[in-house]
Amino acid sequence: MAYNNINKFLSSILLSTISIVIRTYNEEKWIRHCLSAIFSQDFEHFDVVIVDNNSTDKTLSIVNSFPVKKIIKIEKYLPGLALNMGVQANNAKYYVFLSAHCIPCDKYWLKNLLQHINQNKFIMGAYGRQVPLPSSEPIDKRDLWMTFSCESRVSKLDGFFHNANSIVRASYFDNNLFDQKVTNAEDHLWGKKVINSGFQLAYCADAKVFHHHGLHQGSPPKRVSGVVKQLEKNMKDENIQIPDSLTISGSLIYTIIIMPKYLGDKIGSQIKSYIQIISQIESLKKIFFIIPEKINHTNEFSDSAKEIYFLERDFFKTSLESDTKLLLQEILNYIETKYMVPDHILYLNASYINKKSNLINLINTHLSTNFSITLIGQKTYQCIWANNDKLGYQPVSPDLLKPKNSRKPLYNVFYGLGTIYLTCDLRDTVNSELITGILEIEENQSINRLK
């Protein structure tokens, strides 16, 4: 009896109409494999709509050899907009979204998607499993195997949804389309709205497709950055609190300010200037002035809210001709024997006329990235050459003779204006491959230095 009821239920489902929407742009390599698998399904009641973004290869020639219902051509590509246009071009009871470089693994793919979305009336969308091809990049294989498990499930709280291989109910989707303005993660945004509206999403491990490019197409930086920005916006209302010690204000940063001897009678005024600036930056906890000789009037700086220390340069063994980083390492070693180990060290040279905004932007940039070292720099398109002992003078960049608008800029870097180190990496004397970042300031910003 139960078996007959299941058969009746499946029969009613199989009579439903499905519209499969596929976005294409120069998919000549994959589209034949994709469409061949689709039109080999053990399922009859479906149409295929292609939304093409000005392909310049043989994509459309191959598409035309299959019985697709419609081809829509678009000029400007936005992922949600393209899929919405494909949906609105062909009314159906269900819409299936499939990437052009996804290939259904078997002839039951479409039937499995449909069965999973119809497990109960609260499921508004279901997405299927994605598995890599042998030729997929290792990073894509890792992401696909780790993201898409072999166990199906229904989610009431998790809004994860991936439209490279998915199905949605027209009764819901027609009034709740993808966001047409975002450049990435339109499926994740849609999935979260489904959950927030009290509905459910399903994951069907049996509806498998091969996906050569993986989740992030080899993770090119520009694409990853776009996806992350959109997801971060989506996560703001989840009230995830970052620990105070990881915030700007809660970070433990010690400042080392070197006072060059040639500043002479300007040393006192520069100390006052830097104390005034740093006192306004909460994350800078202690200030260590490295002075050329003992200062008799240090008590006049005691009103500052910061802890201020004056250390004579001669106390340290690093020679005046040595790399400044060696001196900073020696100073750090001294500091750590007497005080708490800081998270970061900010190095400044007091000969620069500095600004609070420079330092705040430098700290923000450093703490919001994975940089070991962050410096302040300005773009330059000057033709800079250096002496190569074997080849004579050579350009520091091979594209210096190209027109300015077609070459990458170089950077003038001002170490003493502000260089911030992750403490453990400043201490590291072995690793030469530390990640360095630059806080880029405007080309027209004047850099003033006392002489």
KELUM-156231 format. One record per residue (C-alpha): residue in one letter; x, y, z. Coordinates in nm, 4 decimals, m for minus. Example, Ala and Ser with C-alpha at 12.3 -4.5 7.8 and 13.67 -1.06 7.14 Angstrom:
{rec 'A', {1.2300, m0.4500, 0.7800}} {rec 'S', {1.3670, m0.1060, 0.7140}} 
This chain:
{rec 'M', {0.0000, 0.0000, 0.0000}} {rec 'A', {0.2798, 0.2410, 0.0983}} {rec 'Y', {0.4637, 0.1497, m0.2234}} {rec 'N', {0.1588, 0.2441, m0.4340}} {rec 'N', {0.1274, 0.5791, m0.2536}} {rec 'I', {0.4939, 0.6571, m0.3242}} {rec 'N', {0.4416, 0.5698, m0.6913}} {rec 'K', {0.1389, 0.7981, m0.7118}} {rec 'F', {0.3345, 1.0783, m0.5438}} {rec 'L', {0.6333, 1.0398, m0.7804}} {rec 'S', {0.4020, 1.0244, m1.0812}} {rec 'S', {0.2442, 1.3561, m0.9834}} {rec 'I', {0.5889, 1.5087, m0.9461}} {rec 'L', {0.7162, 1.3743, m1.2784}} {rec 'L', {0.4328, 1.5485, m1.4574}} {rec 'S', {0.5585, 1.8839, m1.3243}} {rec 'T', {0.7391, 2.1181, m1.5586}} {rec 'I', {1.1016, 2.2134, m1.4980}} {rec 'S', {1.2910, 2.4944, m1.6663}} {rec 'I', {1.6700, 2.4535, m1.6564}} {rec 'V', {1.8530, 2.7879, m1.6714}} {rec 'I', {2.2202, 2.7861, m1.7755}} {rec 'R', {2.4456, 3.0938, m1.7886}} {rec 'T', {2.7184, 3.0853, m2.0527}} {rec 'Y', {3.0214, 3.2886, m2.1489}} {rec 'N', {3.2788, 3.1207, m2.3749}} {rec 'E', {3.1920, 2.7720, m2.2495}} {rec 'E', {3.2907, 2.5900, m2.5684}} {rec 'K', {3.5055, 2.3489, m2.3666}} {rec 'W', {3.2194, 2.2297, m2.1454}} {rec 'I', {2.8772, 2.3105, m2.2881}} {rec 'R', {2.8486, 2.0016, m2.5118}} {rec 'H', {2.9227, 1.7708, m2.2180}} {rec 'C', {2.6757, 1.9601, m2.0003}} {rec 'L', {2.3877, 1.9534, m2.2502}} {rec 'S', {2.4544, 1.5915, m2.3522}} {rec 'A', {2.4134, 1.4862, m1.9886}} {rec 'I', {2.0983, 1.6973, m1.9492}} {rec 'F', {1.9243, 1.5573, m2.2560}} {rec 'S', {2.0139, 1.2032, m2.1464}} {rec 'Q', {1.8178, 1.2327, m1.8218}} {rec 'D', {1.5594, 0.9745, m1.7208}} {rec 'F', {1.3051, 1.2565, m1.7178}} {rec 'E', {1.0982, 1.4176, m1.9920}} {rec 'H', {0.9170, 1.7244, m1.8677}} {rec 'F', {1.1788, 1.9962, m1.8842}} {rec 'D', {1.3002, 2.2842, m2.1000}} {rec 'V', {1.6457, 2.4407, m2.1264}} {rec 'V', {1.7054, 2.8160, m2.1377}} {rec 'I', {2.0512, 2.9540, m2.2158}} {rec 'V', {2.1487, 3.3030, m2.0960}} {rec 'D', {2.4600, 3.3991, m2.2915}} {rec 'N', {2.6880, 3.6929, m2.2166}} {rec 'N', {2.8326, 3.7683, m2.5622}} {rec 'S', {3.0330, 3.4493, m2.6079}} {rec 'T', {3.3001, 3.4910, m2.8750}} {rec 'D', {3.3882, 3.1229, m2.9148}} {rec 'K', {3.1725, 2.8349, m3.0473}} {rec 'T', {2.9465, 2.8128, m2.7408}} {rec 'L', {2.6262, 2.9112, m2.9223}} {rec 'S', {2.7070, 2.6978, m3.2246}} {rec 'I', {2.7213, 2.3952, m2.9967}} {rec 'V', {2.4086, 2.5039, m2.8072}} {rec 'N', {2.2161, 2.5243, m3.1342}} {rec 'S', {2.2828, 2.1566, m3.1997}} {rec 'F', {2.0655, 2.0693, m2.8966}} {rec 'P', {1.6884, 2.1162, m2.8566}} {rec 'V', {1.7122, 2.4101, m2.6155}} {rec 'K', {1.3932, 2.6125, m2.5868}} {rec 'K', {1.5378, 2.9647, m2.5706}} {rec 'I', {1.8648, 3.1534, m2.5999}} {rec 'I', {1.8728, 3.4919, m2.4275}} {rec 'K', {2.1627, 3.7269, m2.5037}} {rec 'I', {2.2720, 3.9827, m2.2443}} {rec 'E', {2.5178, 4.2717, m2.2717}} {rec 'K', {2.5968, 4.3427, m1.9061}} {rec 'Y', {2.6566, 4.0449, m1.6797}} {rec 'L', {2.5449, 4.0307, m1.3187}} {rec 'P', {2.4912, 3.6767, m1.1850}} {rec 'G', {2.1515, 3.7227, m1.0205}} {rec 'L', {2.0177, 3.9370, m1.3043}} {rec 'A', {2.1176, 3.6775, m1.5664}} {rec 'L', {1.9442, 3.3936, m1.3816}} {rec 'N', {1.6329, 3.6025, m1.3165}} {rec 'M', {1.6081, 3.6817, m1.6885}} {rec 'G', {1.6304, 3.3109, m1.7679}} {rec 'V', {1.3539, 3.2362, m1.5196}} {rec 'Q', {1.1225, 3.5093, m1.6458}} {rec 'A', {1.1648, 3.3903, m2.0046}} {rec 'N', {1.0031, 3.0520, m1.9408}} {rec 'N', {0.7401, 2.9966, m1.6736}} {rec 'A', {0.7540, 2.6611, m1.4966}} {rec 'K', {0.6651, 2.4934, m1.1680}} {rec 'Y', {1.0315, 2.4510, m1.0793}} {rec 'Y', {1.3510, 2.6212, m1.1927}} {rec 'V', {1.6830, 2.4397, m1.2022}} {rec 'F', {2.0071, 2.6384, m1.2125}} {rec 'L', {2.3153, 2.4705, m1.3544}} {rec 'S', {2.6564, 2.6155, m1.4360}} {rec 'A', {2.7626, 2.5579, m1.7950}} {rec 'H', {3.0787, 2.3833, m1.6772}} {rec 'C', {2.8818, 2.1451, m1.4488}} {rec 'I', {2.8069, 1.8015, m1.5923}} {rec 'P', {2.5413, 1.5768, m1.4345}} {rec 'C', {2.7030, 1.2521, m1.3227}} {rec 'D', {2.4141, 1.0199, m1.4107}} {rec 'K', {2.0703, 1.0100, m1.5725}} {rec 'Y', {1.8880, 1.0436, m1.2382}} {rec 'W', {2.0330, 1.3854, m1.1481}} {rec 'L', {1.7202, 1.5863, m1.2340}} {rec 'K', {1.4803, 1.3372, m1.0765}} {rec 'N', {1.6834, 1.3372, m0.7531}} {rec 'L', {1.6782, 1.7177, m0.7284}} {rec 'L', {1.3016, 1.7201, m0.7760}} {rec 'Q', {1.2403, 1.4493, m0.5169}} {rec 'H', {1.4476, 1.6336, m0.2558}} {rec 'I', {1.2716, 1.9673, m0.2907}} {rec 'N', {0.9397, 1.7858, m0.2505}} {rec 'Q', {1.0233, 1.6133, 0.0787}} {rec 'N', {0.7940, 1.8656, 0.2469}} {rec 'K', {0.6063, 2.1821, 0.1523}} {rec 'F', {0.8409, 2.4084, 0.3528}} {rec 'I', {1.1478, 2.3394, 0.1360}} {rec 'M', {1.1860, 2.6260, m0.1133}} {rec 'G', {1.5213, 2.5298, m0.2610}} {rec 'A', {1.7530, 2.2315, m0.2875}} {rec 'Y', {2.1109, 2.2110, m0.4095}} {rec 'G', {2.3081, 1.9088, m0.5188}} {rec 'R', {2.6534, 1.7668, m0.4731}} {rec 'Q', {2.9537, 1.8860, m0.6744}} {rec 'V', {3.2521, 1.6603, m0.7332}} {rec 'P', {3.5796, 1.7437, m0.9101}} {rec 'L', {3.7104, 1.6002, m1.2329}} {rec 'P', {4.0541, 1.4332, m1.2389}} {rec 'S', {4.1855, 1.7426, m1.4212}} {rec 'S', {4.0560, 1.9894, m1.1596}} {rec 'E', {4.3098, 2.2008, m0.9709}} {rec 'P', {4.4104, 2.0586, m0.6295}} {rec 'I', {4.2652, 2.3605, m0.4481}} {rec 'D', {3.9309, 2.3052, m0.6235}} {rec 'K', {3.9344, 1.9352, m0.5414}} {rec 'R', {3.9947, 2.0160, m0.1767}} {rec 'D', {3.7119, 2.2710, m0.1627}} {rec 'L', {3.4589, 2.0466, m0.3359}} {rec 'W', {3.5331, 1.7337, m0.1341}} {rec 'M', {3.5200, 1.9270, 0.1933}} {rec 'T', {3.2075, 2.1344, 0.1144}} {rec 'F', {2.9755, 1.8783, m0.0409}} {rec 'S', {2.9326, 1.5708, 0.1772}} {rec 'C', {2.7857, 1.2312, 0.0880}} {rec 'E', {2.4922, 1.2736, 0.3277}} {rec 'S', {2.1701, 1.4527, 0.2301}} {rec 'R', {1.9986, 1.6837, 0.4808}} {rec 'V', {1.7298, 1.9462, 0.5325}} {rec 'S', {1.8303, 2.2787, 0.6893}} {rec 'K', {1.6073, 2.4966, 0.9039}} {rec 'L', {1.8822, 2.7303, 1.0305}} {rec 'D', {2.1703, 2.7124, 0.7822}} {rec 'G', {2.1160, 2.9419, 0.4828}} {rec 'F', {2.3966, 2.7954, 0.2687}} {rec 'F', {2.2773, 2.7526, m0.0910}} {rec 'H', {2.4799, 2.6994, m0.4078}} {rec 'N', {2.3077, 2.7618, m0.7389}} {rec 'A', {2.5670, 2.5949, m0.9638}} {rec 'N', {2.3531, 2.2821, m0.9200}} {rec 'S', {2.0160, 2.3610, m0.7643}} {rec 'I', {1.6362, 2.3687, m0.7885}} {rec 'V', {1.3796, 2.6181, m0.6521}} {rec 'R', {0.9996, 2.6295, m0.6292}} {rec 'A', {0.8468, 2.8727, m0.8757}} {rec 'S', {0.5612, 2.9483, m0.6349}} {rec 'Y', {0.8188, 3.1036, m0.3995}} {rec 'F', {1.0957, 3.2109, m0.6354}} {rec 'D', {0.8758, 3.4123, m0.8732}} {rec 'N', {0.8188, 3.6603, m0.5891}} {rec 'N', {1.1652, 3.6235, m0.4342}} {rec 'L', {1.4198, 3.6504, m0.7152}} {rec 'F', {1.7974, 3.6692, m0.6771}} {rec 'D', {1.9440, 4.0082, m0.5897}} {rec 'Q', {2.0079, 4.1654, m0.9316}} {rec 'K', {2.2716, 4.4185, m0.8174}} {rec 'V', {2.5366, 4.2145, m0.6366}} {rec 'T', {2.8410, 4.0835, m0.8211}} {rec 'N', {2.8910, 3.7725, m0.6062}} {rec 'A', {2.7178, 3.5362, m0.3621}} {rec 'E', {2.3650, 3.6015, m0.4880}} {rec 'D', {2.2783, 3.2392, m0.4036}} {rec 'H', {2.3976, 3.2714, m0.0434}} {rec 'L', {2.1962, 3.5899, 0.0027}} {rec 'W', {1.8865, 3.4200, m0.1369}} {rec 'G', {1.9335, 3.1140, 0.0839}} {rec 'K', {1.9607, 3.3248, 0.3955}} {rec 'K', {1.6372, 3.5065, 0.3100}} {rec 'V', {1.4625, 3.1708, 0.2695}} {rec 'I', {1.5681, 3.0612, 0.6183}} {rec 'N', {1.4902, 3.4003, 0.7744}} {rec 'S', {1.1390, 3.3750, 0.6282}} {rec 'G', {1.0785, 3.0509, 0.8185}} {rec 'F', {1.1252, 2.8108, 0.5257}} {rec 'Q', {1.3803, 2.5355, 0.4664}} {rec 'L', {1.6576, 2.4351, 0.2252}} {rec 'A', {1.7654, 2.0853, 0.1277}} {rec 'Y', {2.0961, 1.9339, 0.0225}} {rec 'C', {2.0762, 1.6334, m0.2104}} {rec 'A', {2.3938, 1.4246, m0.2140}} {rec 'D', {2.2426, 1.2017, m0.4844}} {rec 'A', {2.2050, 1.4856, m0.7387}} {rec 'K', {2.5712, 1.4917, m0.8361}} {rec 'V', {2.7498, 1.6972, m1.1006}} {rec 'F', {3.1128, 1.7190, m1.2048}} {rec 'H', {3.2418, 2.0729, m1.1558}} {rec 'H', {3.5824, 2.1312, m1.3094}} {rec 'H', {3.6319, 2.4869, m1.1819}} {rec 'G', {3.5283, 2.4179, m0.8255}} {rec 'L', {3.3688, 2.6653, m0.5884}} {rec 'H', {3.5943, 2.9605, m0.6585}} {rec 'Q', {3.7517, 2.8812, m0.9963}} {rec 'G', {4.0999, 2.8267, m0.8549}} {rec 'S', {4.0549, 3.1138, m0.6084}} {rec 'P', {4.1793, 3.4121, m0.8155}} {rec 'P', {4.2275, 3.7012, m0.5667}} {rec 'K', {3.9784, 3.9372, m0.7332}} {rec 'R', {3.6981, 3.6796, m0.7301}} {rec 'V', {3.7712, 3.5666, m0.3745}} {rec 'S', {3.7752, 3.9283, m0.2552}} {rec 'G', {3.4379, 3.9975, m0.4156}} {rec 'V', {3.2775, 3.6878, m0.2637}} {rec 'V', {3.4181, 3.7604, 0.0820}} {rec 'K', {3.2979, 4.1207, 0.0804}} {rec 'Q', {2.9466, 4.0125, m0.0059}} {rec 'L', {2.9432, 3.7369, 0.2545}} {rec 'E', {3.0753, 3.9733, 0.5210}} {rec 'K', {2.7816, 4.2044, 0.4550}} {rec 'N', {2.5544, 3.9046, 0.4875}} {rec 'M', {2.7059, 3.8071, 0.8240}} {rec 'K', {2.6702, 4.1429, 0.9990}} {rec 'D', {2.3315, 4.0664, 1.1499}} {rec 'E', {2.4522, 3.7415, 1.3105}} {rec 'N', {2.5996, 3.9322, 1.6043}} {rec 'I', {2.9365, 3.7564, 1.5950}} {rec 'Q', {3.1545, 3.9443, 1.8425}} {rec 'I', {3.5298, 3.9611, 1.7814}} {rec 'P', {3.7318, 3.9210, 2.1043}} {rec 'D', {3.8441, 4.2569, 2.2394}} {rec 'S', {4.2114, 4.1614, 2.2172}} {rec 'L', {4.1737, 4.1312, 1.8370}} {rec 'T', {4.0104, 4.4715, 1.7918}} {rec 'I', {4.1935, 4.7937, 1.7075}} {rec 'S', {4.1503, 4.9336, 2.0577}} {rec 'G', {4.2300, 4.6049, 2.2323}} {rec 'S', {4.5502, 4.5304, 2.0406}} {rec 'L', {4.8742, 4.5548, 2.2330}} {rec 'I', {5.1108, 4.7703, 2.0267}} {rec 'Y', {5.4346, 4.9178, 2.1584}} {rec 'T', {5.5877, 5.2148, 1.9770}} {rec 'I', {5.9628, 5.2539, 1.9253}} {rec 'I', {6.0601, 5.6049, 1.8196}} {rec 'I', {6.4200, 5.6669, 1.7204}} {rec 'M', {6.5450, 6.0228, 1.7772}} {rec 'P', {6.8352, 6.0895, 1.5343}} {rec 'K', {7.1222, 6.2802, 1.6914}} {rec 'Y', {7.1243, 6.5349, 1.4096}} {rec 'L', {6.7901, 6.6747, 1.5277}} {rec 'G', {6.9860, 6.8584, 1.7981}} {rec 'D', {6.7753, 7.1194, 1.9743}} {rec 'K', {6.4626, 6.9994, 1.7914}} {rec 'I', {6.4575, 6.6713, 1.9863}} {rec 'G', {6.2419, 6.8123, 2.2680}} {rec 'S', {5.9792, 6.9561, 2.0357}} {rec 'Q', {5.9618, 6.6326, 1.8335}} {rec 'I', {5.9135, 6.4279, 2.1497}} {rec 'K', {5.6216, 6.6532, 2.2476}} {rec 'S', {5.4750, 6.6299, 1.8990}} {rec 'Y', {5.4870, 6.2501, 1.8895}} {rec 'I', {5.3487, 6.2140, 2.2419}} {rec 'Q', {5.0591, 6.4390, 2.1449}} {rec 'I', {4.9816, 6.2279, 1.8353}} {rec 'I', {5.0223, 5.8868, 1.9979}} {rec 'S', {4.8207, 5.9827, 2.3061}} {rec 'Q', {4.5151, 5.9962, 2.0791}} {rec 'I', {4.5601, 5.6382, 1.9526}} {rec 'E', {4.4239, 5.3879, 2.2026}} {rec 'S', {4.5998, 5.0773, 2.0735}} {rec 'L', {4.9492, 5.2280, 2.1240}} {rec 'K', {5.0102, 5.1282, 2.4870}} {rec 'K', {5.3763, 5.2094, 2.5583}} {rec 'I', {5.6195, 5.4519, 2.3935}} {rec 'F', {5.9946, 5.3895, 2.3885}} {rec 'F', {6.2031, 5.6856, 2.2762}} {rec 'I', {6.5539, 5.5893, 2.1695}} {rec 'I', {6.7511, 5.9076, 2.2397}} {rec 'P', {7.1086, 5.9949, 2.1419}} {rec 'E', {7.1957, 6.1058, 2.4968}} {rec 'K', {7.0337, 6.1475, 2.8360}} {rec 'I', {6.7532, 6.4056, 2.8576}} {rec 'N', {6.7413, 6.5962, 3.1838}} {rec 'H', {6.3840, 6.7198, 3.1530}} {rec 'T', {6.1920, 6.3981, 3.1035}} {rec 'N', {5.9567, 6.4940, 3.3871}} {rec 'E', {5.7912, 6.7516, 3.1608}} {rec 'F', {5.6489, 6.4630, 2.9530}} {rec 'S', {5.5012, 6.2783, 3.2538}} {rec 'D', {5.1511, 6.4229, 3.2110}} {rec 'S', {5.0791, 6.1942, 2.9171}} {rec 'A', {4.8248, 5.9152, 2.9614}} {rec 'K', {5.0722, 5.6832, 2.7892}} {rec 'E', {5.3582, 5.4986, 2.9547}} {rec 'I', {5.6721, 5.6691, 2.8237}} {rec 'Y', {6.0264, 5.5374, 2.8476}} {rec 'F', {6.3550, 5.6966, 2.7392}} {rec 'L', {6.6395, 5.4621, 2.6422}} {rec 'E', {6.9818, 5.5872, 2.5390}} {rec 'R', {7.1017, 5.4672, 2.2011}} {rec 'D', {7.4448, 5.3733, 2.3403}} {rec 'F', {7.2777, 5.1187, 2.5681}} {rec 'F', {7.2261, 4.8927, 2.2658}} {rec 'K', {7.5116, 4.7080, 2.0941}} {rec 'T', {7.3803, 4.7281, 1.7352}} {rec 'S', {7.6123, 4.9605, 1.5427}} {rec 'L', {7.4935, 5.2838, 1.3827}} {rec 'E', {7.5776, 5.1406, 1.0394}} {rec 'S', {7.3609, 4.8311, 1.0853}} {rec 'D', {7.0170, 4.7605, 0.9422}} {rec 'T', {6.7490, 4.9334, 1.1514}} {rec 'K', {6.5656, 4.6019, 1.1810}} {rec 'L', {6.8595, 4.4585, 1.3787}} {rec 'L', {6.8348, 4.7486, 1.6217}} {rec 'L', {6.4581, 4.6976, 1.6548}} {rec 'Q', {6.5146, 4.3284, 1.7290}} {rec 'E', {6.7596, 4.4160, 2.0057}} {rec 'I', {6.5217, 4.6758, 2.1518}} {rec 'L', {6.2348, 4.4263, 2.1350}} {rec 'N', {6.4452, 4.1686, 2.3214}} {rec 'Y', {6.5120, 4.4250, 2.5957}} {rec 'I', {6.1446, 4.5263, 2.6167}} {rec 'E', {6.0251, 4.1673, 2.6438}} {rec 'T', {6.2547, 4.0957, 2.9402}} {rec 'K', {6.0981, 4.3827, 3.1375}} {rec 'Y', {5.7375, 4.4150, 3.0143}} {rec 'M', {5.4522, 4.2157, 2.8643}} {rec 'V', {5.5188, 4.0765, 2.5163}} {rec 'P', {5.3363, 4.3034, 2.2656}} {rec 'D', {5.1331, 4.1851, 1.9668}} {rec 'H', {5.2920, 4.4389, 1.7331}} {rec 'I', {5.5771, 4.6900, 1.7213}} {rec 'L', {5.5336, 5.0285, 1.5525}} {rec 'Y', {5.8623, 5.1830, 1.4413}} {rec 'L', {5.8885, 5.5584, 1.3825}} {rec 'N', {6.1755, 5.7926, 1.3022}} {rec 'A', {6.1223, 6.1283, 1.4746}} {rec 'S', {6.2813, 6.3219, 1.1887}} {rec 'Y', {5.9487, 6.2879, 1.0016}} {rec 'I', {5.6710, 6.5402, 1.0603}} {rec 'N', {5.3987, 6.2833, 1.1172}} {rec 'K', {5.0190, 6.2862, 1.1255}} {rec 'K', {4.7700, 6.1002, 1.3410}} {rec 'S', {4.5705, 5.9941, 1.0319}} {rec 'N', {4.8765, 5.8231, 0.8796}} {rec 'L', {4.9309, 5.6122, 1.1897}} {rec 'I', {4.5655, 5.5231, 1.2400}} {rec 'N', {4.5313, 5.4145, 0.8755}} {rec 'L', {4.8551, 5.2170, 0.9021}} {rec 'I', {4.7345, 5.0334, 1.2132}} {rec 'N', {4.3913, 4.9650, 1.0632}} {rec 'T', {4.5466, 4.8273, 0.7447}} {rec 'H', {4.7895, 4.6063, 0.9337}} {rec 'L', {4.5354, 4.4630, 1.1776}} {rec 'S', {4.2773, 4.3909, 0.9069}} {rec 'T', {4.5192, 4.1856, 0.6947}} {rec 'N', {4.7602, 3.8960, 0.7285}} {rec 'F', {5.0677, 4.1127, 0.6734}} {rec 'S', {5.3811, 4.0501, 0.8794}} {rec 'I', {5.5041, 4.4006, 0.8011}} {rec 'T', {5.3077, 4.7030, 0.6823}} {rec 'L', {5.4739, 5.0205, 0.5581}} {rec 'I', {5.3647, 5.3592, 0.4248}} {rec 'G', {5.4343, 5.4274, 0.0584}} {rec 'Q', {5.3460, 5.6374, m0.2454}} {rec 'K', {5.3096, 5.5281, m0.6063}} {rec 'T', {5.5740, 5.6398, m0.8501}} {rec 'Y', {5.6026, 5.5937, m1.2243}} {rec 'Q', {5.9594, 5.7232, m1.2408}} {rec 'C', {6.2053, 5.5218, m1.4477}} {rec 'I', {6.4246, 5.3901, m1.1666}} {rec 'W', {6.7365, 5.1926, m1.2509}} {rec 'A', {6.9923, 5.0124, m1.0330}} {rec 'N', {7.3488, 4.9025, m1.0900}} {rec 'N', {7.3859, 4.5337, m1.1693}} {rec 'D', {7.7510, 4.4325, m1.1305}} {rec 'K', {7.7374, 4.1907, m1.4246}} {rec 'L', {7.5088, 4.3752, m1.6656}} {rec 'G', {7.5663, 4.7370, m1.5723}} {rec 'Y', {7.2653, 4.9582, m1.5017}} {rec 'Q', {6.9297, 4.7858, m1.5381}} {rec 'P', {6.5668, 4.8970, m1.4849}} {rec 'V', {6.4244, 4.7729, m1.1537}} {rec 'S', {6.1102, 4.6672, m1.3420}} {rec 'P', {6.1076, 4.5176, m1.6950}} {rec 'D', {5.8123, 4.7311, m1.8116}} {rec 'L', {5.9594, 5.0754, m1.7374}} {rec 'L', {5.9725, 5.1654, m2.1079}} {rec 'K', {5.6010, 5.0976, m2.1582}} {rec 'P', {5.3531, 5.3880, m2.1545}} {rec 'K', {5.2592, 5.4912, m1.7998}} {rec 'N', {4.8986, 5.3742, m1.8283}} {rec 'S', {5.0047, 5.0187, m1.9196}} {rec 'R', {5.2645, 4.9463, m1.6528}} {rec 'K', {5.2499, 4.8700, m1.2833}} {rec 'P', {5.3647, 5.1449, m1.0481}} {rec 'L', {5.6640, 5.1266, m0.8197}} {rec 'Y', {5.6450, 5.2570, m0.4626}} {rec 'N', {5.8477, 5.5044, m0.2625}} {rec 'V', {5.8426, 5.3613, 0.0880}} {rec 'F', {5.9020, 5.5692, 0.4021}} {rec 'Y', {6.0102, 5.3310, 0.6781}} {rec 'G', {6.0460, 5.5980, 0.9432}} {rec 'L', {5.7075, 5.7541, 0.8684}} {rec 'G', {5.5529, 5.4333, 0.9981}} {rec 'T', {5.6393, 5.0637, 0.9846}} {rec 'I', {5.4431, 4.8150, 1.1909}} {rec 'Y', {5.5622, 4.4612, 1.2552}} {rec 'L', {5.3882, 4.1526, 1.3862}} {rec 'T', {5.6111, 4.0941, 1.6887}} {rec 'C', {5.6790, 3.7256, 1.6273}} {rec 'D', {5.7877, 3.8054, 1.2711}} {rec 'L', {6.0114, 4.0960, 1.3761}} {rec 'R', {6.1814, 3.8520, 1.6110}} {rec 'D', {6.2227, 3.5951, 1.3315}} {rec 'T', {6.5756, 3.6143, 1.1892}} {rec 'V', {6.5427, 3.3108, 0.9605}} {rec 'N', {6.2262, 3.3493, 0.7522}} {rec 'S', {6.2895, 3.5802, 0.4559}} {rec 'E', {5.9479, 3.5280, 0.2955}} {rec 'L', {5.7320, 3.7336, 0.5296}} {rec 'I', {5.4206, 3.8942, 0.3771}} {rec 'T', {5.4654, 4.2684, 0.3389}} {rec 'G', {5.1899, 4.5212, 0.2804}} {rec 'I', {5.1876, 4.8896, 0.1907}} {rec 'L', {4.9475, 5.1560, 0.3119}} {rec 'E', {4.9202, 5.3616, m0.0054}} {rec 'I', {4.8961, 5.7355, 0.0552}} {rec 'E', {4.8081, 5.9935, m0.2090}} {rec 'E', {5.0792, 6.0817, m0.4581}} {rec 'N', {5.0308, 6.4515, m0.3855}} {rec 'Q', {5.0619, 6.4154, m0.0066}} {rec 'S', {5.3802, 6.5942, 0.0984}} {rec 'I', {5.6273, 6.4021, 0.3137}} {rec 'N', {5.8139, 6.6442, 0.5388}} {rec 'R', {6.1317, 6.5518, 0.7176}} {rec 'L', {6.3627, 6.7546, 0.9405}} {rec 'K', {6.7215, 6.7757, 0.8266}} 
